Amino acid sequence: MDKVLQTILKLKEKPDADWIPKLETIGIFEDVSPLYEAFSPYIANVLLAVIVLFYHRESEHLEPHADVTENKMKILRSVAGSKATEDETFLEVIHDGNSLAFEVVTEWMIDYQKDKRWKEIWTCWLYADNIFKMARKSDHADPKIAKDIGLCLEVAFQHQARGNKMFKELQEEYMALDTVLEKDRRKKITDRVGALPTWEQALINKRAKK
């Protein structure tokens, strides 16, 4: 089991405890710190648990066929008790989406689950695309150049096919999470190939407004 999900499953049993040392130990506190800067430690703990349990693809709470809001409320109750769904702060953040900190950490949680295959796919596609562009601009009248272009295109098609194969495997592996993200009106994780992580972009946008 992934270290983040494993840690949160243990920590959620004590939502009013100090989670920061453990989050630092597994190396994610800096990534989730926006929550702790915006809210009290208790509220930040609960919100972090909701994010991880709702969006982690290994979580038993990942329910692609469930209503998004109802499932988030269900997770909230499991972490903080039944009265938590009546708390104004939780309702504003989870139900209404009125928190940049919650948004940034949510997007981090999604992007965190991307592995080296995302980069490999992008590298394959980018390499193939560059070769295709070069071929279109080359002088095909010259026999030697035409031969070299043919060899390059053969390699380019191989890279393109490899990238497509890995992408299809990702789509199958992350189907449940992609379904949840679409229902939550978010970009699918399998569509995040080659893009700047959304949580980093959110921080950039935040800094730009200052």
N, C-alpha and C positions, 0 to 999 in steps of 0.2 A: 504493500500500500504506500502511496505517495506520502512523504514526510509532512506536508502541510495538512492534508486531510487527517492523517493519523494524529497529529498534534492537536488539531482543533477538536477532534472527537474526544480526546482526553480532557482538554481545557474546558469544554462547554459544560462539564459537570459542575464547575465552580465559576460561573460567569462574573461573580463579584471579586474574584481573586486578581492578583497582579500577573497578567499574562506576558508583560513586556520582556522579562528575562528569557522566557522560553522562546518567544518569537525572535529574539536576538540570537539565541543559540542556533536556531535552524536557518538563520540568515534572511529573514523576510521582514523584520520590523521596519526597516527603512522604506520598504515598498508599501506597507500598510499604515505607516505613520500618519498619513492625512486624516485617518479616522480618529487617532488619538490627539491630534492637534485641534480637531473640530468638536469633539465630544468628551464627556467624562469617561474615565477608564471603563466603567461598567457598561455604558452605552456602546462604546467603541468595541468592547469585547463581544457583546451580543451581535452587533452589526457585522463584525468580521465573521462570526460563526454562521450567520445567515448567508452571507456571501459565499463562503467556502462550501457549505452544505448544499446550497442551491445550485451552484455553477460547476462544482467539481465533477468531472465525468465518472469518477469512481464512487461518488456518494450514493447511498441508498435513497436519498431524497431527490435525486435527479429523475423527475417524472415527466417525460415528454408529452404524455397525454393529459396531464393535469392542468388546471387553470393556474396561470402564473402567479397571480396575486394570492389566491387561496393557498397555494403551496408555500409561498414565502411566509404567510401568516401562520401556517401550520408549523414551519420550521422555527419561527419566532417563539411560538408557544412551547415548543419542545426544549428550547434553550432557556427562556426567561419566564416561563409560566403563562397561564391563561390570561392574566391581567395585562400582560405586555401588549396585547393587541388593542388595548384601550389607551395606551400611552400616546400622547400627542406627538412626542419626538419620533417614536418608532413609526407612527402612522405617516407623518410628514416625509420621513426619509424613505421608508420601504414602499408605502402605498402610493404616495404622491410624487416620489422621486425628487424631492427638493433638497438635494445635497450633492455638491461637487465632490466632496471627499468620498462619499459612498460610490459615486460614479467612477472616480479614478481607481479606487481599490477593486471595484467590480471588474473593470476592464483589465486591470493587472491580473486578477485571478484567471480570467479567460486566456490572456496571452501567456501567462505562466505555464500553461499546459501544452504549449507548442514545443516540440522537440526539434532536433537537428534536421528532420525531414523537411520542415518548412523552408529552411535555407537551401537545402539540396534541390528541392523542386524549383525554387526561384532561380538558382544558379543554372540549372538545366535549361529552363525556359529562356533565361536572359542570354545564355550562350547561343542557343539556337536562333533566337530572334536577331542577334547581332550578325550572325553568319548570313541569315536570309537577307538582311538589309545590305550587307556587303556584296552579296551575289547580285542583287538587283542593280547595283551601281557599277558593276565591273564590266569590262570589255569582253563580251563573249565571242567576238570575232577572232580574237587571238587564240589559236588552238591550245597553246601551253596554259594560258590563263583559264580557258574553258575547262581544261582537264583538272587544274588545281581547284577550281570552283566546285566541280563535280565531287571531288574527294572531300572537300570541306562540307558540302551539303549533305553528303552521306553521314558524316559524323554529327552534323547538326540535327538530322532527323532521328538519329540514335538518342541524342540527348533529349530531344523533344518527347520521344516515346517513353524514355525512362522517367521524365518528369510527370508525364500524363499517368503512367502506371502508379507511381507513388501517390499522386493526387487522388486517384480513384480509391486507393487503399485507405487514405485518410478519410475520405468521405464515408466509407463504410464503417470505419472504426469510430468515428466521431458523430455518427448519425443522430444519436439520442441528444447529445449536447447541441448540435446544430439546430435540431427541432426546437429545443427549449429556447435557444437564443433568438430564433426567428419569431417565436411566439412572444418573446420579451422585447421585440423590435430592436434587436441588436444584430450586428454583423456576425455572420457565422464564422466559427473559428477556422473552417477550411477555406474561407474567403480572405483570410488574413495572410496570404502568401506575398512576401515582398514589401508589405506595408510597414510603416513605422508603428510600433505597438501603440494601440489606442490610448492606453493609460499615460504613455509618455507624451503623446500629442495633447492630451487634456492638460497636462502640467505645463507644456509649452504655451498653450492658449491662455492658461491662467496667468502665467508670468507676463505675457504680452499685453494683458489688460491693465497691469499695474503701472 
